[in-house]
Amino acid sequence: MSNKFLKIKAVNETFRVNNIFCIGKNYLMHIKEFGGKEPEKNPVIFTKPNSAIISDGEEVVIPEYNGRKISGELHYETELVVAIGKELTGDNISDCIKGYAVGFDMTLRDVQDEAKQKGLPWTTAKGFRTSAPVSDIVLKHEIINPDNINFMGFVNGELKQSVNTSEMIISINEILKYIDSIFSLQSGDLIFTGTPAGVGKVKSGDLLEASLVNLVQLKVRVS
Protein backbone atom coordinates (compact mmCIF):
# COMPACT_ATOMS: atom_id res chain seq x y z
CA MET A 1 0.00 0.00 0.00
CA SER A 2 2.76 2.42 0.92
CA ASN A 3 4.68 4.01 -1.93
CA LYS A 4 8.09 5.67 -1.48
CA PHE A 5 8.01 7.17 -4.97
CA LEU A 6 6.03 10.15 -6.21
CA LYS A 7 5.39 11.17 -9.79
CA ILE A 8 6.68 14.43 -11.19
CA LYS A 9 4.00 16.05 -13.29
CA ALA A 10 4.53 16.40 -17.05
CA VAL A 11 7.90 14.63 -17.15
CA ASN A 12 8.87 10.95 -17.28
CA GLU A 13 10.55 11.03 -13.90
CA THR A 14 9.87 9.89 -10.35
CA PHE A 15 10.85 11.32 -6.98
CA ARG A 16 12.17 8.90 -4.39
CA VAL A 17 11.09 10.07 -0.93
CA ASN A 18 13.81 10.26 1.72
CA ASN A 19 13.03 12.15 4.95
CA ILE A 20 9.69 13.79 5.69
CA PHE A 21 9.82 16.93 7.85
CA CYS A 22 6.62 18.61 8.99
CA ILE A 23 6.06 22.10 10.36
CA GLY A 24 3.45 22.74 13.03
CA LYS A 25 1.75 25.99 14.06
CA ASN A 26 2.60 27.93 10.91
CA TYR A 27 -0.76 29.68 10.35
CA LEU A 28 -2.11 31.99 13.04
CA MET A 29 -5.76 31.05 12.60
CA HIS A 30 -4.91 27.37 13.03
CA ILE A 31 -3.04 28.19 16.25
CA LYS A 32 -6.12 30.01 17.53
CA GLU A 33 -8.33 27.13 16.36
CA PHE A 34 -6.58 24.94 18.94
CA GLY A 35 -6.65 27.48 21.72
CA GLY A 36 -3.22 29.03 21.18
CA LYS A 37 -2.55 32.75 21.08
CA GLU A 38 0.93 33.40 19.71
CA PRO A 39 3.34 31.71 17.27
CA GLU A 40 6.37 29.84 18.54
CA LYS A 41 9.73 31.61 18.25
CA ASN A 42 11.23 28.87 16.04
CA PRO A 43 9.55 26.40 13.67
CA VAL A 44 7.86 23.44 15.34
CA ILE A 45 9.22 20.34 13.61
CA PHE A 46 8.13 16.73 13.65
CA THR A 47 8.83 13.90 11.24
CA LYS A 48 7.09 11.03 9.48
CA PRO A 49 8.75 7.88 8.10
CA ASN A 50 8.65 7.54 4.32
CA SER A 51 6.39 4.51 4.77
CA ALA A 52 3.68 7.11 5.51
CA ILE A 53 3.59 8.18 1.84
CA ILE A 54 0.65 7.34 -0.39
CA SER A 55 -0.27 8.82 -3.76
CA ASP A 56 -3.36 9.98 -5.61
CA GLY A 57 -6.09 7.34 -5.67
CA GLU A 58 -4.89 5.37 -2.63
CA GLU A 59 -6.51 4.96 0.78
CA VAL A 60 -5.84 6.27 4.28
CA VAL A 61 -6.06 3.41 6.77
CA ILE A 62 -6.14 3.63 10.57
CA PRO A 63 -3.75 0.93 11.86
CA GLU A 64 -4.98 -1.98 13.95
CA TYR A 65 -3.26 -3.66 16.87
CA ASN A 66 -4.50 -6.85 18.49
CA GLY A 67 -7.52 -6.77 16.22
CA ARG A 68 -8.64 -3.23 17.10
CA LYS A 69 -8.16 0.15 15.44
CA ILE A 70 -5.73 2.23 17.49
CA SER A 71 -7.74 5.43 17.01
CA GLY A 72 -11.32 6.60 16.72
CA GLU A 73 -10.58 10.16 15.60
CA LEU A 74 -8.83 10.65 12.26
CA HIS A 75 -8.25 14.27 11.18
CA TYR A 76 -7.13 15.83 7.89
CA GLU A 77 -4.70 18.76 7.59
CA THR A 78 -4.15 20.18 4.09
CA GLU A 79 -0.65 21.49 3.39
CA LEU A 80 1.74 22.80 0.76
CA VAL A 81 4.62 20.33 0.38
CA VAL A 82 8.12 21.25 -0.77
CA ALA A 83 10.21 18.60 -2.57
CA ILE A 84 14.00 18.86 -2.24
CA GLY A 85 16.08 17.92 -5.30
CA LYS A 86 19.60 18.30 -3.97
CA GLU A 87 21.56 19.29 -0.89
CA LEU A 88 21.48 22.92 0.11
CA THR A 89 24.75 24.70 -0.70
CA GLY A 90 25.40 28.41 -0.57
CA ASP A 91 22.79 31.07 0.06
CA ASN A 92 20.42 30.45 -2.86
CA ILE A 93 17.87 28.24 -1.14
CA SER A 94 15.66 27.87 -4.20
CA ASP A 95 18.46 25.92 -5.93
CA CYS A 96 17.78 22.91 -3.73
CA ILE A 97 14.04 22.83 -4.44
CA LYS A 98 12.79 20.34 -7.02
CA GLY A 99 9.17 21.38 -6.91
CA TYR A 100 5.96 21.60 -4.94
CA ALA A 101 2.97 19.43 -4.17
CA VAL A 102 -0.15 19.42 -2.02
CA GLY A 103 -0.67 16.87 0.70
CA PHE A 104 -2.57 15.85 3.81
CA ASP A 105 -0.96 15.50 7.21
CA MET A 106 -3.32 12.83 8.52
CA THR A 107 -3.49 12.81 12.30
CA LEU A 108 -4.90 10.41 14.89
CA ARG A 109 -6.11 13.25 17.08
CA ASP A 110 -7.17 11.21 20.09
CA VAL A 111 -3.80 9.41 20.11
CA GLN A 112 -1.98 12.74 19.82
CA ASP A 113 -4.03 14.38 22.59
CA GLU A 114 -3.42 11.49 24.98
CA ALA A 115 0.32 11.57 24.30
CA LYS A 116 0.44 15.34 24.84
CA GLN A 117 -1.39 15.06 28.14
CA LYS A 118 1.15 12.50 29.35
CA GLY A 119 4.13 14.46 28.01
CA LEU A 120 4.98 11.64 25.59
CA PRO A 121 6.08 11.77 21.93
CA TRP A 122 3.22 11.61 19.41
CA THR A 123 4.96 9.96 16.43
CA THR A 124 2.28 7.27 16.30
CA ALA A 125 -0.42 9.90 15.80
CA LYS A 126 1.39 11.56 12.89
CA GLY A 127 3.61 8.89 11.36
CA PHE A 128 1.43 5.82 10.86
CA ARG A 129 1.34 4.09 7.45
CA THR A 130 -0.72 6.13 4.94
CA SER A 131 -0.57 9.30 7.07
CA ALA A 132 1.11 11.35 4.31
CA PRO A 133 -0.92 11.44 1.09
CA VAL A 134 0.94 13.60 -1.44
CA SER A 135 0.03 14.68 -4.98
CA ASP A 136 2.27 14.58 -8.02
CA ILE A 137 5.09 17.11 -7.81
CA VAL A 138 4.95 20.30 -9.86
CA LEU A 139 8.40 21.46 -10.99
CA LYS A 140 9.39 24.74 -9.35
CA HIS A 141 9.58 26.73 -12.60
CA GLU A 142 5.80 26.34 -12.97
CA ILE A 143 5.22 28.36 -9.80
CA ILE A 144 6.24 32.00 -9.99
CA ASN A 145 6.07 32.73 -6.27
CA PRO A 146 5.50 29.86 -3.82
CA ASP A 147 5.07 32.41 -1.02
CA ASN A 148 1.93 33.69 -2.74
CA ILE A 149 -0.11 30.75 -3.99
CA ASN A 150 -3.43 29.24 -3.00
CA PHE A 151 -4.20 25.71 -1.92
CA MET A 152 -7.47 24.14 -0.81
CA GLY A 153 -8.77 21.03 0.90
CA PHE A 154 -12.19 19.39 0.48
CA VAL A 155 -14.11 16.60 2.23
CA ASN A 156 -16.79 14.89 0.14
CA GLY A 157 -16.78 17.87 -2.23
CA GLU A 158 -17.23 20.49 0.51
CA LEU A 159 -14.52 23.12 0.86
CA LYS A 160 -12.95 22.87 4.33
CA GLN A 161 -9.61 24.69 4.04
CA SER A 162 -8.50 27.50 1.74
CA VAL A 163 -5.47 29.71 2.21
CA ASN A 164 -2.74 31.68 0.49
CA THR A 165 0.82 30.81 1.49
CA SER A 166 1.47 34.51 2.14
CA GLU A 167 -0.32 33.84 5.45
CA MET A 168 2.47 31.54 6.66
CA ILE A 169 4.12 32.74 9.85
CA ILE A 170 7.49 31.35 8.77
CA SER A 171 8.30 31.53 5.05
CA ILE A 172 9.41 28.59 2.93
CA ASN A 173 12.98 29.91 2.75
CA GLU A 174 13.22 30.31 6.50
CA ILE A 175 11.75 26.84 7.06
CA LEU A 176 14.34 25.28 4.76
CA LYS A 177 17.22 27.19 6.33
CA TYR A 178 16.14 26.18 9.81
CA ILE A 179 15.70 22.50 8.96
CA ASP A 180 19.02 22.41 7.11
CA SER A 181 20.84 23.97 10.06
CA ILE A 182 19.75 21.08 12.27
CA PHE A 183 19.23 18.02 10.07
CA SER A 184 20.87 18.84 6.67
CA LEU A 185 18.45 18.74 3.76
CA GLN A 186 19.05 15.97 1.24
CA SER A 187 17.74 14.95 -2.16
CA GLY A 188 14.37 13.27 -1.75
CA ASP A 189 13.31 15.13 1.38
CA LEU A 190 9.75 16.43 1.65
CA ILE A 191 8.68 19.33 3.84
CA PHE A 192 5.05 19.74 4.91
CA THR A 193 4.84 23.48 5.56
CA GLY A 194 1.89 23.68 7.95
CA THR A 195 -1.89 23.70 7.78
CA PRO A 196 -4.37 26.57 7.93
CA ALA A 197 -7.54 26.63 10.03
CA GLY A 198 -10.36 24.30 9.16
CA VAL A 199 -8.97 20.88 10.11
CA GLY A 200 -11.47 18.27 11.16
CA LYS A 201 -12.54 14.69 11.61
CA VAL A 202 -13.17 12.22 8.77
CA LYS A 203 -14.63 8.73 8.75
CA SER A 204 -14.56 5.59 6.66
CA GLY A 205 -15.76 6.23 3.11
CA ASP A 206 -15.00 9.95 3.09
CA LEU A 207 -13.27 11.38 0.02
CA LEU A 208 -10.47 13.87 0.65
CA GLU A 209 -9.40 16.19 -2.15
CA ALA A 210 -6.75 18.89 -2.28
CA SER A 211 -5.57 21.26 -4.98
CA LEU A 212 -2.57 23.51 -5.48
CA VAL A 213 -3.99 26.42 -7.50
CA ASN A 214 -4.94 24.86 -10.87
CA LEU A 215 -1.71 22.92 -11.23
CA VAL A 216 -2.18 19.64 -9.40
CA GLN A 217 -4.85 17.77 -7.46
CA LEU A 218 -4.91 14.95 -4.92
CA LYS A 219 -7.72 12.53 -4.13
CA VAL A 220 -7.61 9.85 -1.44
CA ARG A 221 -10.35 7.98 0.36
CA VAL A 222 -10.57 6.96 4.00
CA SER A 223 -10.74 3.20 4.30
C-alpha positions in Angstrom: 0.0 0.0 0.0 2.8 2.4 0.9 4.7 4.0 -1.9 8.1 5.7 -1.5 8.0 7.2 -5.0 6.0 10.2 -6.2 5.4 11.2 -9.8 6.7 14.4 -11.2 4.0 16.0 -13.3 4.5 16.4 -17.0 7.9 14.6 -17.2 8.9 11.0 -17.3 10.6 11.0 -13.9 9.9 9.9 -10.4 10.8 11.3 -7.0 12.2 8.9 -4.4 11.1 10.1 -0.9 13.8 10.3 1.7 13.0 12.1 4.9 9.7 13.8 5.7 9.8 16.9 7.8 6.6 18.6 9.0 6.1 22.1 10.4 3.5 22.7 13.0 1.8 26.0 14.1 2.6 27.9 10.9 -0.8 29.7 10.4 -2.1 32.0 13.0 -5.8 31.1 12.6 -4.9 27.4 13.0 -3.0 28.2 16.2 -6.1 30.0 17.5 -8.3 27.1 16.4 -6.6 24.9 18.9 -6.7 27.5 21.7 -3.2 29.0 21.2 -2.6 32.8 21.1 0.9 33.4 19.7 3.3 31.7 17.3 6.4 29.8 18.5 9.7 31.6 18.3 11.2 28.9 16.0 9.6 26.4 13.7 7.9 23.4 15.3 9.2 20.3 13.6 8.1 16.7 13.7 8.8 13.9 11.2 7.1 11.0 9.5 8.8 7.9 8.1 8.7 7.5 4.3 6.4 4.5 4.8 3.7 7.1 5.5 3.6 8.2 1.8 0.7 7.3 -0.4 -0.3 8.8 -3.8 -3.4 10.0 -5.6 -6.1 7.3 -5.7 -4.9 5.4 -2.6 -6.5 5.0 0.8 -5.8 6.3 4.3 -6.1 3.4 6.8 -6.1 3.6 10.6 -3.8 0.9 11.9 -5.0 -2.0 13.9 -3.3 -3.7 16.9 -4.5 -6.9 18.5 -7.5 -6.8 16.2 -8.6 -3.2 17.1 -8.2 0.2 15.4 -5.7 2.2 17.5 -7.7 5.4 17.0 -11.3 6.6 16.7 -10.6 10.2 15.6 -8.8 10.7 12.3 -8.3 14.3 11.2 -7.1 15.8 7.9 -4.7 18.8 7.6 -4.2 20.2 4.1 -0.6 21.5 3.4 1.7 22.8 0.8 4.6 20.3 0.4 8.1 21.2 -0.8 10.2 18.6 -2.6 14.0 18.9 -2.2 16.1 17.9 -5.3 19.6 18.3 -4.0 21.6 19.3 -0.9 21.5 22.9 0.1 24.7 24.7 -0.7 25.4 28.4 -0.6 22.8 31.1 0.1 20.4 30.4 -2.9 17.9 28.2 -1.1 15.7 27.9 -4.2 18.5 25.9 -5.9 17.8 22.9 -3.7 14.0 22.8 -4.4 12.8 20.3 -7.0 9.2 21.4 -6.9 6.0 21.6 -4.9 3.0 19.4 -4.2 -0.1 19.4 -2.0 -0.7 16.9 0.7 -2.6 15.8 3.8 -1.0 15.5 7.2 -3.3 12.8 8.5 -3.5 12.8 12.3 -4.9 10.4 14.9 -6.1 13.2 17.1 -7.2 11.2 20.1 -3.8 9.4 20.1 -2.0 12.7 19.8 -4.0 14.4 22.6 -3.4 11.5 25.0 0.3 11.6 24.3 0.4 15.3 24.8 -1.4 15.1 28.1 1.1 12.5 29.3 4.1 14.5 28.0 5.0 11.6 25.6 6.1 11.8 21.9 3.2 11.6 19.4 5.0 10.0 16.4 2.3 7.3 16.3 -0.4 9.9 15.8 1.4 11.6 12.9 3.6 8.9 11.4 1.4 5.8 10.9 1.3 4.1 7.5 -0.7 6.1 4.9 -0.6 9.3 7.1 1.1 11.3 4.3 -0.9 11.4 1.1 0.9 13.6 -1.4 0.0 14.7 -5.0 2.3 14.6 -8.0 5.1 17.1 -7.8 5.0 20.3 -9.9 8.4 21.5 -11.0 9.4 24.7 -9.4 9.6 26.7 -12.6 5.8 26.3 -13.0 5.2 28.4 -9.8 6.2 32.0 -10.0 6.1 32.7 -6.3 5.5 29.9 -3.8 5.1 32.4 -1.0 1.9 33.7 -2.7 -0.1 30.8 -4.0 -3.4 29.2 -3.0 -4.2 25.7 -1.9 -7.5 24.1 -0.8 -8.8 21.0 0.9 -12.2 19.4 0.5 -14.1 16.6 2.2 -16.8 14.9 0.1 -16.8 17.9 -2.2 -17.2 20.5 0.5 -14.5 23.1 0.9 -13.0 22.9 4.3 -9.6 24.7 4.0 -8.5 27.5 1.7 -5.5 29.7 2.2 -2.7 31.7 0.5 0.8 30.8 1.5 1.5 34.5 2.1 -0.3 33.8 5.4 2.5 31.5 6.7 4.1 32.7 9.8 7.5 31.3 8.8 8.3 31.5 5.1 9.4 28.6 2.9 13.0 29.9 2.7 13.2 30.3 6.5 11.7 26.8 7.1 14.3 25.3 4.8 17.2 27.2 6.3 16.1 26.2 9.8 15.7 22.5 9.0 19.0 22.4 7.1 20.8 24.0 10.1 19.8 21.1 12.3 19.2 18.0 10.1 20.9 18.8 6.7 18.5 18.7 3.8 19.1 16.0 1.2 17.7 15.0 -2.2 14.4 13.3 -1.7 13.3 15.1 1.4 9.8 16.4 1.7 8.7 19.3 3.8 5.0 19.7 4.9 4.8 23.5 5.6 1.9 23.7 8.0 -1.9 23.7 7.8 -4.4 26.6 7.9 -7.5 26.6 10.0 -10.4 24.3 9.2 -9.0 20.9 10.1 -11.5 18.3 11.2 -12.5 14.7 11.6 -13.2 12.2 8.8 -14.6 8.7 8.7 -14.6 5.6 6.7 -15.8 6.2 3.1 -15.0 10.0 3.1 -13.3 11.4 0.0 -10.5 13.9 0.7 -9.4 16.2 -2.2 -6.7 18.9 -2.3 -5.6 21.3 -5.0 -2.6 23.5 -5.5 -4.0 26.4 -7.5 -4.9 24.9 -10.9 -1.7 22.9 -11.2 -2.2 19.6 -9.4 -4.8 17.8 -7.5 -4.9 15.0 -4.9 -7.7 12.5 -4.1 -7.6 9.8 -1.4 -10.4 8.0 0.4 -10.6 7.0 4.0 -10.7 3.2 4.3 
